[in-house]
Amino acid sequence: MKLLIVLAFFAIIASLGSALVSLSRHGGTADRSVIKALIWRIGLSIALFLFLMLAYLMGWVAPHGVGG
């Protein structure tokens, strides 16, 4: 479970990095590759959020207190 969440975070960060690289290569203008990478980032973030909500509802993960 934790591995899946960590992989999703890395995919989100990789997508954001890809958008940054494309943006810096094209002189600061947002082209299709930047927009595509940012759409992927948004989609992955929403999917991770929905997965965490499902995991909580199914009892796969449980919240805990700070330092707990």
HTML snippet that shows the backbone in 3Dmol.js (N, CA, C, O; Angstrom):
<script src="https://3Dmol.org/build/3Dmol-min.js"></script>
<div id="view" style="width:600px;height:400px;position:relative"></div>
<script>
const pdb = `
ATOM      1  N   MET A   1       0.824  -1.181   0.000  1.00  0.00           N
ATOM      2  CA  MET A   1       0.000   0.000   0.000  1.00  0.00           C
ATOM      3  C   MET A   1       0.874   1.253   0.000  1.00  0.00           C
ATOM      4  O   MET A   1       0.671   2.165  -0.802  1.00  0.00           O
ATOM      5  N   LYS A   2       1.841   1.284   0.905  1.00  0.00           N
ATOM      6  CA  LYS A   2       2.719   2.454   0.986  1.00  0.00           C
ATOM      7  C   LYS A   2       3.534   2.619  -0.290  1.00  0.00           C
ATOM      8  O   LYS A   2       3.781   3.738  -0.740  1.00  0.00           O
ATOM      9  N   LEU A   3       3.944   1.505  -0.865  1.00  0.00           N
ATOM     10  CA  LEU A   3       4.733   1.555  -2.091  1.00  0.00           C
ATOM     11  C   LEU A   3       3.929   2.179  -3.230  1.00  0.00           C
ATOM     12  O   LEU A   3       4.460   2.971  -4.009  1.00  0.00           O
ATOM     13  N   LEU A   4       2.663   1.826  -3.323  1.00  0.00           N
ATOM     14  CA  LEU A   4       1.803   2.391  -4.361  1.00  0.00           C
ATOM     15  C   LEU A   4       1.650   3.899  -4.195  1.00  0.00           C
ATOM     16  O   LEU A   4       1.686   4.639  -5.178  1.00  0.00           O
ATOM     17  N   ILE A   5       1.483   4.351  -2.972  1.00  0.00           N
ATOM     18  CA  ILE A   5       1.348   5.783  -2.694  1.00  0.00           C
ATOM     19  C   ILE A   5       2.643   6.519  -3.017  1.00  0.00           C
ATOM     20  O   ILE A   5       2.609   7.593  -3.617  1.00  0.00           O
ATOM     21  N   VAL A   6       3.770   5.961  -2.632  1.00  0.00           N
ATOM     22  CA  VAL A   6       5.062   6.586  -2.915  1.00  0.00           C
ATOM     23  C   VAL A   6       5.311   6.638  -4.422  1.00  0.00           C
ATOM     24  O   VAL A   6       5.800   7.648  -4.928  1.00  0.00           O
ATOM     25  N   LEU A   7       4.986   5.575  -5.141  1.00  0.00           N
ATOM     26  CA  LEU A   7       5.145   5.575  -6.594  1.00  0.00           C
ATOM     27  C   LEU A   7       4.263   6.630  -7.251  1.00  0.00           C
ATOM     28  O   LEU A   7       4.677   7.282  -8.211  1.00  0.00           O
ATOM     29  N   ALA A   8       3.063   6.796  -6.740  1.00  0.00           N
ATOM     30  CA  ALA A   8       2.175   7.831  -7.279  1.00  0.00           C
ATOM     31  C   ALA A   8       2.769   9.216  -7.043  1.00  0.00           C
ATOM     32  O   ALA A   8       2.723  10.062  -7.936  1.00  0.00           O
ATOM     33  N   PHE A   9       3.323   9.462  -5.863  1.00  0.00           N
ATOM     34  CA  PHE A   9       3.971  10.753  -5.596  1.00  0.00           C
ATOM     35  C   PHE A   9       5.146  10.983  -6.538  1.00  0.00           C
ATOM     36  O   PHE A   9       5.320  12.090  -7.048  1.00  0.00           O
ATOM     37  N   PHE A  10       5.951   9.956  -6.774  1.00  0.00           N
ATOM     38  CA  PHE A  10       7.079  10.105  -7.693  1.00  0.00           C
ATOM     39  C   PHE A  10       6.608  10.380  -9.115  1.00  0.00           C
ATOM     40  O   PHE A  10       7.234  11.159  -9.834  1.00  0.00           O
ATOM     41  N   ALA A  11       5.514   9.752  -9.527  1.00  0.00           N
ATOM     42  CA  ALA A  11       4.961  10.008 -10.858  1.00  0.00           C
ATOM     43  C   ALA A  11       4.474  11.450 -10.969  1.00  0.00           C
ATOM     44  O   ALA A  11       4.654  12.088 -12.007  1.00  0.00           O
ATOM     45  N   ILE A  12       3.865  11.960  -9.919  1.00  0.00           N
ATOM     46  CA  ILE A  12       3.402  13.353  -9.912  1.00  0.00           C
ATOM     47  C   ILE A  12       4.589  14.303 -10.000  1.00  0.00           C
ATOM     48  O   ILE A  12       4.552  15.269 -10.763  1.00  0.00           O
ATOM     49  N   ILE A  13       5.630  14.044  -9.236  1.00  0.00           N
ATOM     50  CA  ILE A  13       6.824  14.892  -9.254  1.00  0.00           C
ATOM     51  C   ILE A  13       7.524  14.797 -10.609  1.00  0.00           C
ATOM     52  O   ILE A  13       8.014  15.805 -11.119  1.00  0.00           O
ATOM     53  N   ALA A  14       7.579  13.606 -11.195  1.00  0.00           N
ATOM     54  CA  ALA A  14       8.208  13.443 -12.508  1.00  0.00           C
ATOM     55  C   ALA A  14       7.440  14.216 -13.585  1.00  0.00           C
ATOM     56  O   ALA A  14       8.047  14.823 -14.468  1.00  0.00           O
ATOM     57  N   SER A  15       6.132  14.194 -13.513  1.00  0.00           N
ATOM     58  CA  SER A  15       5.321  14.947 -14.464  1.00  0.00           C
ATOM     59  C   SER A  15       5.547  16.444 -14.313  1.00  0.00           C
ATOM     60  O   SER A  15       5.643  17.162 -15.308  1.00  0.00           O
ATOM     61  N   LEU A  16       5.631  16.911 -13.088  1.00  0.00           N
ATOM     62  CA  LEU A  16       5.906  18.323 -12.836  1.00  0.00           C
ATOM     63  C   LEU A  16       7.291  18.705 -13.337  1.00  0.00           C
ATOM     64  O   LEU A  16       7.470  19.782 -13.905  1.00  0.00           O
ATOM     65  N   GLY A  17       8.266  17.837 -13.134  1.00  0.00           N
ATOM     66  CA  GLY A  17       9.624  18.080 -13.641  1.00  0.00           C
ATOM     67  C   GLY A  17       9.660  18.098 -15.160  1.00  0.00           C
ATOM     68  O   GLY A  17      10.373  18.904 -15.759  1.00  0.00           O
ATOM     69  N   SER A  18       8.900  17.219 -15.779  1.00  0.00           N
ATOM     70  CA  SER A  18       8.826  17.196 -17.233  1.00  0.00           C
ATOM     71  C   SER A  18       8.258  18.502 -17.774  1.00  0.00           C
ATOM     72  O   SER A  18       8.744  19.024 -18.778  1.00  0.00           O
ATOM     73  N   ALA A  19       7.242  19.027 -17.119  1.00  0.00           N
ATOM     74  CA  ALA A  19       6.672  20.312 -17.531  1.00  0.00           C
ATOM     75  C   ALA A  19       7.697  21.429 -17.371  1.00  0.00           C
ATOM     76  O   ALA A  19       7.789  22.313 -18.222  1.00  0.00           O
ATOM     77  N   LEU A  20       8.461  21.393 -16.298  1.00  0.00           N
ATOM     78  CA  LEU A  20       9.484  22.419 -16.067  1.00  0.00           C
ATOM     79  C   LEU A  20      10.564  22.375 -17.132  1.00  0.00           C
ATOM     80  O   LEU A  20      10.990  23.416 -17.631  1.00  0.00           O
ATOM     81  N   VAL A  21      11.010  21.179 -17.482  1.00  0.00           N
ATOM     82  CA  VAL A  21      12.040  21.038 -18.510  1.00  0.00           C
ATOM     83  C   VAL A  21      11.521  21.533 -19.859  1.00  0.00           C
ATOM     84  O   VAL A  21      12.225  22.253 -20.567  1.00  0.00           O
ATOM     85  N   SER A  22      10.304  21.153 -20.216  1.00  0.00           N
ATOM     86  CA  SER A  22       9.722  21.617 -21.479  1.00  0.00           C
ATOM     87  C   SER A  22       9.554  23.125 -21.493  1.00  0.00           C
ATOM     88  O   SER A  22       9.790  23.770 -22.514  1.00  0.00           O
ATOM     89  N   LEU A  23       9.149  23.684 -20.373  1.00  0.00           N
ATOM     90  CA  LEU A  23       8.946  25.121 -20.289  1.00  0.00           C
ATOM     91  C   LEU A  23      10.265  25.865 -20.416  1.00  0.00           C
ATOM     92  O   LEU A  23      10.324  26.909 -21.066  1.00  0.00           O
ATOM     93  N   SER A  24      11.313  25.352 -19.812  1.00  0.00           N
ATOM     94  CA  SER A  24      12.608  26.033 -19.883  1.00  0.00           C
ATOM     95  C   SER A  24      13.261  25.870 -21.262  1.00  0.00           C
ATOM     96  O   SER A  24      14.023  26.739 -21.685  1.00  0.00           O
ATOM     97  N   ARG A  25      12.977  24.781 -21.957  1.00  0.00           N
ATOM     98  CA  ARG A  25      13.537  24.574 -23.296  1.00  0.00           C
ATOM     99  C   ARG A  25      12.922  25.506 -24.333  1.00  0.00           C
ATOM    100  O   ARG A  25      13.588  25.913 -25.285  1.00  0.00           O
ATOM    101  N   HIS A  26      11.660  25.838 -24.146  1.00  0.00           N
ATOM    102  CA  HIS A  26      10.951  26.629 -25.143  1.00  0.00           C
ATOM    103  C   HIS A  26      10.878  28.103 -24.776  1.00  0.00           C
ATOM    104  O   HIS A  26       9.980  28.808 -25.237  1.00  0.00           O
ATOM    105  N   GLY A  27      11.784  28.570 -23.976  1.00  0.00           N
ATOM    106  CA  GLY A  27      11.886  29.987 -23.677  1.00  0.00           C
ATOM    107  C   GLY A  27      10.751  30.562 -22.857  1.00  0.00           C
ATOM    108  O   GLY A  27      10.445  31.747 -22.987  1.00  0.00           O
ATOM    109  N   GLY A  28      10.127  29.776 -22.032  1.00  0.00           N
ATOM    110  CA  GLY A  28       9.089  30.280 -21.150  1.00  0.00           C
ATOM    111  C   GLY A  28       7.695  30.318 -21.746  1.00  0.00           C
ATOM    112  O   GLY A  28       6.772  30.838 -21.120  1.00  0.00           O
ATOM    113  N   THR A  29       7.525  29.777 -22.945  1.00  0.00           N
ATOM    114  CA  THR A  29       6.179  29.730 -23.528  1.00  0.00           C
ATOM    115  C   THR A  29       5.598  28.335 -23.346  1.00  0.00           C
ATOM    116  O   THR A  29       6.270  27.331 -23.580  1.00  0.00           O
ATOM    117  N   ALA A  30       4.357  28.291 -22.933  1.00  0.00           N
ATOM    118  CA  ALA A  30       3.696  27.011 -22.690  1.00  0.00           C
ATOM    119  C   ALA A  30       3.219  26.417 -24.011  1.00  0.00           C
ATOM    120  O   ALA A  30       2.313  26.953 -24.649  1.00  0.00           O
ATOM    121  N   ASP A  31       3.825  25.319 -24.415  1.00  0.00           N
ATOM    122  CA  ASP A  31       3.385  24.635 -25.630  1.00  0.00           C
ATOM    123  C   ASP A  31       2.617  23.370 -25.247  1.00  0.00           C
ATOM    124  O   ASP A  31       2.284  23.166 -24.079  1.00  0.00           O
ATOM    125  N   ARG A  32       2.342  22.535 -26.229  1.00  0.00           N
ATOM    126  CA  ARG A  32       1.543  21.333 -25.985  1.00  0.00           C
ATOM    127  C   ARG A  32       2.174  20.382 -24.974  1.00  0.00           C
ATOM    128  O   ARG A  32       1.461  19.779 -24.172  1.00  0.00           O
ATOM    129  N   SER A  33       3.487  20.237 -25.000  1.00  0.00           N
ATOM    130  CA  SER A  33       4.128  19.288 -24.088  1.00  0.00           C
ATOM    131  C   SER A  33       4.013  19.736 -22.634  1.00  0.00           C
ATOM    132  O   SER A  33       3.864  18.905 -21.738  1.00  0.00           O
ATOM    133  N   VAL A  34       4.083  21.043 -22.397  1.00  0.00           N
ATOM    134  CA  VAL A  34       3.927  21.561 -21.029  1.00  0.00           C
ATOM    135  C   VAL A  34       2.501  21.327 -20.552  1.00  0.00           C
ATOM    136  O   VAL A  34       2.279  20.850 -19.439  1.00  0.00           O
ATOM    137  N   ILE A  35       1.548  21.661 -21.392  1.00  0.00           N
ATOM    138  CA  ILE A  35       0.145  21.498 -21.019  1.00  0.00           C
ATOM    139  C   ILE A  35      -0.186  20.026 -20.793  1.00  0.00           C
ATOM    140  O   ILE A  35      -0.910  19.685 -19.857  1.00  0.00           O
ATOM    141  N   LYS A  36       0.345  19.157 -21.651  1.00  0.00           N
ATOM    142  CA  LYS A  36       0.107  17.720 -21.512  1.00  0.00           C
ATOM    143  C   LYS A  36       0.684  17.191 -20.190  1.00  0.00           C
ATOM    144  O   LYS A  36       0.035  16.407 -19.498  1.00  0.00           O
ATOM    145  N   ALA A  37       1.897  17.622 -19.844  1.00  0.00           N
ATOM    146  CA  ALA A  37       2.526  17.177 -18.593  1.00  0.00           C
ATOM    147  C   ALA A  37       1.741  17.671 -17.379  1.00  0.00           C
ATOM    148  O   ALA A  37       1.589  16.942 -16.399  1.00  0.00           O
ATOM    149  N   LEU A  38       1.246  18.900 -17.441  1.00  0.00           N
ATOM    150  CA  LEU A  38       0.491  19.430 -16.312  1.00  0.00           C
ATOM    151  C   LEU A  38      -0.881  18.759 -16.192  1.00  0.00           C
ATOM    152  O   LEU A  38      -1.378  18.565 -15.082  1.00  0.00           O
ATOM    153  N   ILE A  39      -1.485  18.411 -17.306  1.00  0.00           N
ATOM    154  CA  ILE A  39      -2.749  17.665 -17.258  1.00  0.00           C
ATOM    155  C   ILE A  39      -2.524  16.297 -16.633  1.00  0.00           C
ATOM    156  O   ILE A  39      -3.344  15.833 -15.840  1.00  0.00           O
ATOM    157  N   TRP A  40      -1.416  15.647 -16.984  1.00  0.00           N
ATOM    158  CA  TRP A  40      -1.078  14.357 -16.364  1.00  0.00           C
ATOM    159  C   TRP A  40      -0.906  14.512 -14.854  1.00  0.00           C
ATOM    160  O   TRP A  40      -1.365  13.670 -14.083  1.00  0.00           O
ATOM    161  N   ARG A  41      -0.241  15.597 -14.433  1.00  0.00           N
ATOM    162  CA  ARG A  41      -0.024  15.827 -13.013  1.00  0.00           C
ATOM    163  C   ARG A  41      -1.348  15.998 -12.283  1.00  0.00           C
ATOM    164  O   ARG A  41      -1.544  15.433 -11.207  1.00  0.00           O
ATOM    165  N   ILE A  42      -2.247  16.767 -12.860  1.00  0.00           N
ATOM    166  CA  ILE A  42      -3.557  16.971 -12.235  1.00  0.00           C
ATOM    167  C   ILE A  42      -4.320  15.656 -12.162  1.00  0.00           C
ATOM    168  O   ILE A  42      -4.913  15.334 -11.133  1.00  0.00           O
ATOM    169  N   GLY A  43      -4.305  14.896 -13.254  1.00  0.00           N
ATOM    170  CA  GLY A  43      -4.995  13.610 -13.269  1.00  0.00           C
ATOM    171  C   GLY A  43      -4.443  12.632 -12.243  1.00  0.00           C
ATOM    172  O   GLY A  43      -5.201  11.948 -11.556  1.00  0.00           O
ATOM    173  N   LEU A  44      -3.120  12.569 -12.144  1.00  0.00           N
ATOM    174  CA  LEU A  44      -2.493  11.678 -11.156  1.00  0.00           C
ATOM    175  C   LEU A  44      -2.811  12.109  -9.734  1.00  0.00           C
ATOM    176  O   LEU A  44      -3.035  11.267  -8.865  1.00  0.00           O
ATOM    177  N   SER A  45      -2.833  13.415  -9.489  1.00  0.00           N
ATOM    178  CA  SER A  45      -3.143  13.923  -8.152  1.00  0.00           C
ATOM    179  C   SER A  45      -4.577  13.586  -7.763  1.00  0.00           C
ATOM    180  O   SER A  45      -4.832  13.162  -6.635  1.00  0.00           O
ATOM    181  N   ILE A  46      -5.508  13.770  -8.682  1.00  0.00           N
ATOM    182  CA  ILE A  46      -6.905  13.443  -8.401  1.00  0.00           C
ATOM    183  C   ILE A  46      -7.068  11.944  -8.187  1.00  0.00           C
ATOM    184  O   ILE A  46      -7.786  11.518  -7.283  1.00  0.00           O
ATOM    185  N   ALA A  47      -6.401  11.143  -9.017  1.00  0.00           N
ATOM    186  CA  ALA A  47      -6.481   9.685  -8.861  1.00  0.00           C
ATOM    187  C   ALA A  47      -5.919   9.242  -7.512  1.00  0.00           C
ATOM    188  O   ALA A  47      -6.494   8.370  -6.861  1.00  0.00           O
ATOM    189  N   LEU A  48      -4.802   9.833  -7.086  1.00  0.00           N
ATOM    190  CA  LEU A  48      -4.222   9.489  -5.784  1.00  0.00           C
ATOM    191  C   LEU A  48      -5.170   9.870  -4.659  1.00  0.00           C
ATOM    192  O   LEU A  48      -5.358   9.096  -3.721  1.00  0.00           O
ATOM    193  N   PHE A  49      -5.769  11.054  -4.742  1.00  0.00           N
ATOM    194  CA  PHE A  49      -6.712  11.489  -3.727  1.00  0.00           C
ATOM    195  C   PHE A  49      -7.906  10.534  -3.635  1.00  0.00           C
ATOM    196  O   PHE A  49      -8.302  10.127  -2.543  1.00  0.00           O
ATOM    197  N   LEU A  50      -8.469  10.184  -4.788  1.00  0.00           N
ATOM    198  CA  LEU A  50      -9.613   9.264  -4.791  1.00  0.00           C
ATOM    199  C   LEU A  50      -9.223   7.883  -4.265  1.00  0.00           C
ATOM    200  O   LEU A  50     -10.000   7.242  -3.556  1.00  0.00           O
ATOM    201  N   PHE A  51      -8.007   7.424  -4.617  1.00  0.00           N
ATOM    202  CA  PHE A  51      -7.539   6.141  -4.109  1.00  0.00           C
ATOM    203  C   PHE A  51      -7.385   6.178  -2.590  1.00  0.00           C
ATOM    204  O   PHE A  51      -7.738   5.212  -1.912  1.00  0.00           O
ATOM    205  N   LEU A  52      -6.864   7.276  -2.047  1.00  0.00           N
ATOM    206  CA  LEU A  52      -6.711   7.387  -0.598  1.00  0.00           C
ATOM    207  C   LEU A  52      -8.068   7.426   0.105  1.00  0.00           C
ATOM    208  O   LEU A  52      -8.224   6.865   1.190  1.00  0.00           O
ATOM    209  N   MET A  53      -9.041   8.085  -0.508  1.00  0.00           N
ATOM    210  CA  MET A  53     -10.391   8.105   0.062  1.00  0.00           C
ATOM    211  C   MET A  53     -10.993   6.691   0.056  1.00  0.00           C
ATOM    212  O   MET A  53     -11.595   6.265   1.042  1.00  0.00           O
ATOM    213  N   LEU A  54     -10.827   5.974  -1.053  1.00  0.00           N
ATOM    214  CA  LEU A  54     -11.311   4.597  -1.141  1.00  0.00           C
ATOM    215  C   LEU A  54     -10.608   3.704  -0.113  1.00  0.00           C
ATOM    216  O   LEU A  54     -11.250   2.896   0.557  1.00  0.00           O
ATOM    217  N   ALA A  55      -9.297   3.856   0.004  1.00  0.00           N
ATOM    218  CA  ALA A  55      -8.536   3.050   0.961  1.00  0.00           C
ATOM    219  C   ALA A  55      -8.995   3.320   2.397  1.00  0.00           C
ATOM    220  O   ALA A  55      -9.068   2.401   3.212  1.00  0.00           O
ATOM    221  N   TYR A  56      -9.300   4.570   2.697  1.00  0.00           N
ATOM    222  CA  TYR A  56      -9.803   4.901   4.032  1.00  0.00           C
ATOM    223  C   TYR A  56     -11.173   4.275   4.269  1.00  0.00           C
ATOM    224  O   TYR A  56     -11.425   3.699   5.328  1.00  0.00           O
ATOM    225  N   LEU A  57     -12.057   4.389   3.279  1.00  0.00           N
ATOM    226  CA  LEU A  57     -13.402   3.838   3.427  1.00  0.00           C
ATOM    227  C   LEU A  57     -13.388   2.315   3.528  1.00  0.00           C
ATOM    228  O   LEU A  57     -14.222   1.732   4.221  1.00  0.00           O
ATOM    229  N   MET A  58     -12.443   1.666   2.838  1.00  0.00           N
ATOM    230  CA  MET A  58     -12.347   0.202   2.877  1.00  0.00           C
ATOM    231  C   MET A  58     -11.591  -0.297   4.111  1.00  0.00           C
ATOM    232  O   MET A  58     -11.571  -1.497   4.386  1.00  0.00           O
ATOM    233  N   GLY A  59     -10.970   0.622   4.851  1.00  0.00           N
ATOM    234  CA  GLY A  59     -10.243   0.233   6.050  1.00  0.00           C
ATOM    235  C   GLY A  59      -8.813  -0.200   5.797  1.00  0.00           C
ATOM    236  O   GLY A  59      -8.182  -0.791   6.673  1.00  0.00           O
ATOM    237  N   TRP A  60      -8.288   0.087   4.600  1.00  0.00           N
ATOM    238  CA  TRP A  60      -6.918  -0.304   4.277  1.00  0.00           C
ATOM    239  C   TRP A  60      -5.905   0.606   4.940  1.00  0.00           C
ATOM    240  O   TRP A  60      -4.793   0.176   5.246  1.00  0.00           O
ATOM    241  N   VAL A  61      -6.274   1.865   5.167  1.00  0.00           N
ATOM    242  CA  VAL A  61      -5.425   2.823   5.865  1.00  0.00           C
ATOM    243  C   VAL A  61      -6.243   3.457   6.975  1.00  0.00           C
ATOM    244  O   VAL A  61      -7.467   3.557   6.880  1.00  0.00           O
ATOM    245  N   ALA A  62      -5.564   3.881   8.021  1.00  0.00           N
ATOM    246  CA  ALA A  62      -6.252   4.513   9.149  1.00  0.00           C
ATOM    247  C   ALA A  62      -5.459   5.749   9.576  1.00  0.00           C
ATOM    248  O   ALA A  62      -4.229   5.718   9.603  1.00  0.00           O
ATOM    249  N   PRO A  63      -6.146   6.817   9.904  1.00  0.00           N
ATOM    250  CA  PRO A  63      -5.444   8.004  10.393  1.00  0.00           C
ATOM    251  C   PRO A  63      -4.904   7.756  11.802  1.00  0.00           C
ATOM    252  O   PRO A  63      -5.434   6.941  12.556  1.00  0.00           O
ATOM    253  N   HIS A  64      -3.861   8.463  12.125  1.00  0.00           N
ATOM    254  CA  HIS A  64      -3.306   8.369  13.473  1.00  0.00           C
ATOM    255  C   HIS A  64      -2.890   9.761  13.920  1.00  0.00           C
ATOM    256  O   HIS A  64      -2.731  10.666  13.101  1.00  0.00           O
ATOM    257  N   GLY A  65      -2.717   9.922  15.210  1.00  0.00           N
ATOM    258  CA  GLY A  65      -2.349  11.218  15.747  1.00  0.00           C
ATOM    259  C   GLY A  65      -0.887  11.539  15.489  1.00  0.00           C
ATOM    260  O   GLY A  65      -0.120  10.682  15.051  1.00  0.00           O
ATOM    261  N   VAL A  66      -0.515  12.762  15.760  1.00  0.00           N
ATOM    262  CA  VAL A  66       0.869  13.193  15.570  1.00  0.00           C
ATOM    263  C   VAL A  66       1.744  12.437  16.575  1.00  0.00           C
ATOM    264  O   VAL A  66       1.451  12.404  17.770  1.00  0.00           O
ATOM    265  N   GLY A  67       2.820  11.831  16.067  1.00  0.00           N
ATOM    266  CA  GLY A  67       3.730  11.081  16.928  1.00  0.00           C
ATOM    267  C   GLY A  67       3.157   9.748  17.365  1.00  0.00           C
ATOM    268  O   GLY A  67       3.698   9.103  18.263  1.00  0.00           O
ATOM    269  N   GLY A  68       2.078   9.331  16.746  1.00  0.00           N
ATOM    270  CA  GLY A  68       1.387   8.122  17.189  1.00  0.00           C
ATOM    271  C   GLY A  68       1.728   6.921  16.427  1.00  0.00           C
ATOM    272  O   GLY A  68       1.208   5.842  16.710  1.00  0.00           O
TER     273      GLY A  68
END
`;
const viewer = $3Dmol.createViewer("view");
viewer.addModel(pdb, "pdb");
viewer.setStyle({}, {cartoon: {color: "spectrum"}});
viewer.zoomTo();
viewer.render();
</script>
